Amino acid sequence: MNETPSANRIHIGFFGRRNAGKSSVVNAVTGQDLSIVSEVQGTTTDPVFKAMELLPMGPVVIIDTPGIDDEGELGTLRIRKTKQVLNKSDIALLIVDATLGKTEADQELIDIFHAKNIPYIVVLNKSDLLDDKRTSGGLTPLDLDEVYVSAATGFQITELKERIAALSEKSGGISPPLVCDLIQPSDFVVLVIPIDKAAPKGRLILPQQQTIRGILDAQGITVVARESELQETLAHLGRKPKLVITDSQVFGKVSAGVPDDIFLTSFSILFARHKGVLLPAVKGAKALGHLADGDTVLISEGCTHHRQCDDIGTVKLPRWIREYKSEGLTPPDIQFAFTSGRDFPDDLSPYKLIVHCGGCMLNEREMKNRTQCAFDQNVPMTNYGILIAHINGILQRSVAMFPDVAAELDTGVP
């Protein structure tokens, strides 16, 4: 469980006003001193992320956030970061000081939970400080979404954990399959993995690792080769593979060498489906042919990493986009902007197209939120693999395994 990638863990966000006891509840629920606790308001100044195992749920990411009622210029920035955490929270806990009750700031958060369809629990902390009249009734919750606890005494912390687990089970999991539903036991799957200057030394990157594991879980047979050895690999397999999965950077070369009767896709396309954003990303790729002089394309990555020369996000993709010709027209003069990690703009109006990575380091909810944010602002959004397939004229082929998505390309809409 400790090796589970953060993107595949349930993300549990702790929200509330300053001094409501968020950090104390975090420590009580986890049984660890994950967050600094102080009587001074605003002790938590930035979201704190901790991947861990939390029984009875299993692998989770715990997120402690700054107070939603923070003040001043820095306070405004902290509130913005807190609201950004909502975009990746699978479950939200609103921590309320039971001696004060809910305020407008708390209700605002509840409204956001509803708007974003985030399962939540209102946690009435500091119940040990309530008077006898309040405690004599056994601290019955006001409704099924509320529970009284005391982080100081441990009162009903176990019950709170059981409620969190129940919400987790009710959500029915957080991610569609990656590859296991595409193959049958004993099917051959060939993975094409370039080893160039950008490849990490001595290991495979996370999408490749997860895909291999998914194939093994489905009892398939994995064959891994570089693009330079692909033809020899196919010639000596002994039987036709069910599927070839390639790194997007060599999509064109691999497509030319793989017979048409073999399904072909990329790691990036599989992850778009895994994160629930494949269909809008395929639709978004069509915007490439409508870019005009002076338009800006945002290229966004879900993680931060040391960029090598000829980096795909900052070098290769801009070059391929600038070289792309639509219906024989001269390529337009395109500008580019870049973001990485947790930074994703609230205002997307400056951009005519967003090209996102596969999102292997982001959970499904955050990828869907980013996609929805783009949709709400009428900005097309696609991803690396889908755009590269489109540039190479093989997008239809690369999504042929997904009939509902392939049908979108059959509509003939430019």
C-alpha positions in Angstrom: 0.0 0.0 0.0 2.9 2.4 0.7 3.9 2.0 -3.0 0.5 3.1 -4.3 0.9 6.2 -6.5 -0.6 9.3 -5.0 -2.8 9.7 -8.1 -4.5 6.4 -7.3 -5.1 7.2 -3.6 -8.3 8.7 -2.2 -7.7 12.4 -1.4 -9.2 13.5 1.9 -9.2 17.3 2.4 -9.7 19.0 5.8 -11.2 22.4 5.6 -12.6 25.1 7.9 -11.9 28.4 9.7 -8.7 29.2 11.6 -8.5 27.7 15.0 -11.4 25.3 14.4 -9.0 22.5 15.1 -8.3 21.2 11.5 -4.7 20.2 12.2 -5.7 18.6 15.6 -8.4 16.5 13.8 -5.9 15.6 11.1 -3.5 14.3 13.8 -6.2 12.5 15.7 -7.6 10.8 12.6 -4.2 9.7 11.3 -2.7 8.9 14.8 0.4 10.9 13.8 1.7 14.5 14.3 1.3 15.4 10.6 0.4 19.0 11.2 1.6 21.7 13.6 -0.9 22.5 16.3 -1.0 25.9 17.9 -3.4 28.3 19.6 -2.2 31.0 17.2 -4.6 31.6 14.4 -3.3 30.8 10.9 -0.6 28.3 11.9 -1.2 26.3 8.8 -0.1 28.7 6.0 0.0 26.3 3.0 -1.8 23.0 2.2 0.0 20.1 3.7 -0.1 16.8 1.7 0.7 13.4 3.2 0.4 10.1 1.5 -0.2 7.3 4.0 -2.2 4.2 4.8 -5.4 5.0 6.8 -7.4 2.0 8.1 -10.0 1.0 7.3 -9.7 2.7 3.9 -6.1 1.8 2.8 -3.9 4.2 0.8 -5.0 7.8 1.0 -3.6 11.4 0.7 -4.4 13.6 3.7 -4.6 17.3 3.0 -4.6 19.9 5.8 -5.5 23.4 4.5 -5.1 27.0 5.7 -8.2 28.7 7.3 -10.9 29.7 4.9 -11.3 32.9 6.9 -7.7 34.0 6.6 -7.1 37.8 6.4 -4.9 40.2 4.5 -3.1 39.9 1.2 -1.3 36.7 2.2 -4.6 35.4 3.6 -6.3 35.9 0.2 -3.5 33.8 -1.4 -3.9 31.1 1.2 -7.7 31.0 0.7 -7.1 30.6 -3.0 -4.7 27.7 -2.4 -7.3 26.1 -0.1 -10.0 26.4 -2.8 -7.6 24.8 -5.3 -7.4 21.8 -3.0 -11.1 21.3 -3.5 -10.4 20.4 -7.1 -8.5 17.3 -6.0 -10.4 16.3 -2.9 -12.4 13.0 -3.3 -13.8 13.5 0.3 -14.1 16.7 2.2 -14.2 17.2 6.0 -15.4 20.6 7.2 -14.0 21.2 10.7 -16.3 23.5 12.8 -15.7 24.7 16.3 -18.7 23.2 18.1 -18.7 25.9 20.7 -19.2 28.5 17.9 -21.2 26.7 15.3 -21.2 27.1 11.5 -20.7 30.6 10.0 -21.1 32.0 6.5 -17.6 30.9 5.6 -18.5 27.3 6.6 -21.7 27.5 4.6 -19.8 28.8 1.6 -17.6 25.7 1.7 -20.7 23.4 2.0 -22.2 25.1 -1.1 -18.9 24.5 -3.0 -19.0 20.8 -1.9 -22.4 20.5 -3.4 -21.5 22.4 -6.6 -18.5 20.2 -7.1 -20.3 17.0 -6.0 -17.8 16.3 -3.3 -18.9 13.9 -0.6 -18.4 15.6 2.8 -18.8 15.4 6.5 -19.3 18.3 8.9 -17.0 17.6 11.9 -18.1 19.5 15.0 -14.8 19.6 17.0 -14.1 20.7 20.6 -17.2 18.9 21.8 -15.5 18.4 25.1 -15.9 22.1 25.7 -19.7 22.1 25.4 -21.8 22.6 28.5 -23.6 19.8 30.3 -26.9 20.6 28.6 -25.4 20.0 25.2 -23.6 16.9 26.2 -26.4 15.2 28.1 -28.1 14.2 24.9 -25.2 12.2 23.7 -24.2 14.7 21.1 -26.6 13.4 18.5 -25.6 14.8 15.0 -28.0 17.3 13.5 -28.1 15.3 10.3 -26.4 12.4 8.7 -23.6 14.6 7.3 -22.5 15.8 10.8 -20.6 14.3 13.7 -19.4 15.6 17.0 -15.8 14.8 17.9 -13.0 16.0 20.2 -9.5 15.9 18.9 -8.3 16.6 22.4 -9.9 13.6 24.1 -10.3 11.3 21.1 -14.1 11.3 21.4 -15.8 9.7 18.4 -12.6 9.8 16.3 -13.1 6.2 15.5 -16.7 6.9 14.4 -15.4 9.7 12.2 -13.0 7.3 10.5 -15.8 4.8 9.9 -17.9 7.5 8.3 -15.0 8.5 6.0 -14.6 4.9 5.0 -18.3 4.7 4.3 -18.1 7.7 2.0 -15.1 6.2 0.2 -17.1 3.0 -0.5 -20.1 4.9 -1.6 -18.1 6.7 -4.2 -17.4 3.4 -5.8 -13.7 3.9 -6.5 -11.9 6.8 -8.1 -10.6 5.7 -11.5 -11.8 3.7 -14.6 -9.6 0.9 -15.7 -6.2 1.7 -17.3 -5.8 -1.3 -19.6 -7.1 -4.5 -18.0 -10.5 -4.3 -19.7 -8.9 -4.0 -23.2 -7.2 -7.5 -23.2 -7.9 -11.1 -22.4 -5.7 -13.5 -20.5 -2.6 -14.6 -22.5 -3.0 -11.7 -25.0 0.3 -10.2 -26.1 0.8 -6.4 -25.6 3.8 -4.7 -27.0 5.0 -1.5 -25.2 7.2 0.9 -27.2 9.4 2.9 -24.9 12.1 5.2 -26.3 15.3 5.5 -24.4 16.7 9.0 -25.1 18.2 11.8 -23.2 14.9 12.6 -21.5 14.4 9.0 -20.2 15.2 8.7 -16.5 18.3 6.7 -15.7 17.8 3.1 -14.6 14.0 3.1 -14.4 10.8 3.4 -16.3 8.4 6.4 -15.8 5.2 6.0 -13.8 2.7 5.6 -16.8 4.9 2.8 -18.2 5.1 1.0 -14.8 1.4 1.3 -14.2 0.6 0.0 -17.6 2.8 -3.0 -17.2 1.2 -3.8 -13.8 -2.3 -3.5 -15.4 -1.4 -5.9 -18.1 0.0 -8.4 -15.6 -3.1 -8.1 -13.4 -5.2 -9.0 -16.5 -3.0 -12.0 -17.0 -1.7 -10.6 -20.3 1.8 -11.0 -21.6 4.0 -7.8 -21.8 6.7 -7.4 -24.4 8.8 -4.2 -24.1 10.9 -2.8 -26.9 12.4 0.5 -28.1 11.1 1.9 -31.4 14.3 0.9 -33.1 13.7 -2.8 -32.3 9.9 -2.8 -32.9 10.0 -4.4 -36.3 12.2 -7.2 -35.1 10.0 -7.7 -32.1 6.8 -8.0 -34.1 8.5 -10.4 -36.6 9.7 -12.8 -33.8 6.6 -12.8 -31.5 5.2 -15.9 -33.1 1.6 -14.5 -33.1 0.0 -11.1 -33.6 -0.2 -8.9 -30.5 -3.6 -7.7 -29.3 -2.4 -4.2 -28.8 0.6 -1.9 -29.2 1.0 0.9 -26.7 3.6 3.6 -27.6 5.2 6.7 -26.1 3.5 9.6 -27.8 6.9 11.1 -29.0 7.3 8.2 -31.5 3.7 7.9 -32.5 4.2 8.5 -36.2 7.2 6.1 -36.6 5.4 3.4 -34.6 2.2 3.7 -36.5 4.1 3.3 -39.8 5.5 0.0 -38.6 2.5 -1.6 -37.0 0.0 -3.3 -39.3 -3.5 -1.8 -39.5 -5.1 -5.0 -38.1 -3.3 -4.4 -34.7 -4.8 -2.0 -32.3 -2.5 1.0 -31.6 -2.7 3.6 -28.9 -0.4 5.6 -26.5 0.2 5.8 -22.8 -1.1 9.3 -22.8 -4.4 8.3 -24.4 -4.9 5.4 -22.0 -4.4 7.8 -19.1 -6.9 10.3 -20.5 -9.4 7.5 -20.4 -8.2 6.4 -17.0 -8.8 9.9 -15.7 -12.3 10.2 -17.4 -11.4 12.9 -19.9 -10.7 11.1 -23.1 -13.8 12.2 -25.0 -13.4 16.0 -24.3 -9.7 15.7 -25.0 -10.4 14.2 -28.5 -12.9 17.0 -29.2 -10.3 19.5 -28.0 -7.7 18.3 -30.5 -9.8 19.6 -33.4 -9.0 23.2 -32.3 -5.5 22.8 -33.6 -6.6 23.5 -37.1 -8.3 26.7 -36.1 -5.4 28.5 -34.5 -4.5 31.9 -35.9 -1.6 34.3 -35.8 -0.9 35.6 -32.3 -3.0 32.9 -30.5 -1.5 31.5 -27.3 -1.4 27.8 -26.5 -1.1 26.7 -22.8 1.0 23.6 -22.3 0.4 22.2 -18.8 2.1 19.4 -16.9 0.7 17.8 -13.7 4.2 17.3 -12.2 7.5 19.2 -11.9 10.6 17.6 -13.2 14.1 18.5 -14.5 13.7 19.4 -18.1 16.2 17.9 -20.5 17.2 19.3 -23.9 14.5 18.6 -26.5 11.9 18.3 -23.7 8.6 17.2 -25.1 6.5 19.8 -23.3 8.6 22.9 -23.8 10.5 22.1 -27.0 9.0 19.3 -29.1 5.3 20.1 -28.8 5.7 23.8 -29.6 7.8 22.8 -32.6 5.2 20.3 -33.9 2.3 22.7 -33.3 4.1 25.5 -35.2 4.9 23.1 -38.1 1.3 21.8 -38.3 -0.4 22.7 -41.5 -4.2 22.7 -41.8 -5.6 22.0 -45.3 -2.3 23.2 -46.9 -2.3 26.5 -45.2 0.8 28.2 -43.9 1.3 27.4 -40.1 0.3 30.4 -38.0 2.6 32.3 -35.6 1.6 30.7 -32.3 2.7 31.8 -28.8 3.1 29.4 -25.9 2.7 29.6 -22.1 3.7 26.8 -19.7 2.6 25.6 -16.2 3.6 22.6 -14.2 2.7 20.9 -10.9 -0.2 22.2 -8.9 -0.3 25.5 -10.8 -3.2 25.7 -13.2 -4.7 29.1 -14.1 -8.1 30.1 -12.8 -8.5 32.5 -15.8 -8.0 30.6 -19.1 -9.3 33.3 -21.3 -5.8 34.2 -22.7 -5.5 30.8 -24.4 -7.0 29.4 -27.5 -6.0 25.8 -26.7 -4.7 23.9 -23.7 -2.5 20.8 -24.2 -2.2 18.8 -20.9 0.1 15.9 -20.1 -1.4 12.5 -19.4 -1.9 13.5 -15.7 -0.4 10.4 -14.2 0.5 12.4 -11.1 -3.0 13.9 -10.7 -6.0 12.1 -9.4 -9.2 11.7 -11.5 -11.1 14.4 -9.8 -8.4 17.1 -10.4 -8.1 16.1 -14.1 -11.9 16.3 -14.5 -11.9 19.7 -12.7 -9.2 21.1 -14.9 -11.1 19.9 -18.0 -14.4 21.3 -16.7 -12.7 24.6 -15.9 -11.6 24.8 -19.6 -15.1 23.8 -20.8 -16.8 26.4 -18.7 -14.5 29.1 -20.2 -15.0 27.8 -23.8 -11.3 26.9 -24.2 -10.6 23.6 -26.0 -8.4 21.2 -24.0 -6.6 18.1 -25.2 -3.5 16.1 -24.1 -0.1 15.3 -25.4 -0.8 11.9 -27.0 -4.1 12.8 -28.5 -2.7 16.0 -30.1 0.4 14.2 -31.4 -1.8 11.5 -32.9 -3.9 14.2 -34.5 -0.8 15.9 -35.9 0.3 12.6 -37.4 -3.1 11.9 -38.9 -3.6 8.7 -36.9 -6.0 9.9 -34.2 -8.9 7.8 -35.5 -6.7 4.7 -35.4 -5.3 5.4 -31.9 -8.8 5.5 -30.4 -10.3 2.7 -32.4 -10.5 0.5 -29.3 -13.0 3.0 -27.8 -16.1 3.0 -30.1 -17.9 5.9 -28.4 -14.8 8.1 -28.8 -14.1 6.9 -32.3 -17.7 7.8 -33.2 -16.9 11.4 -32.3 -14.3 11.5 -35.0 -16.7 10.0 -37.5 -19.1 13.0 -37.3 -17.0 14.9 -39.8 -17.0 18.0 -37.6 -13.7 19.9 -38.2 
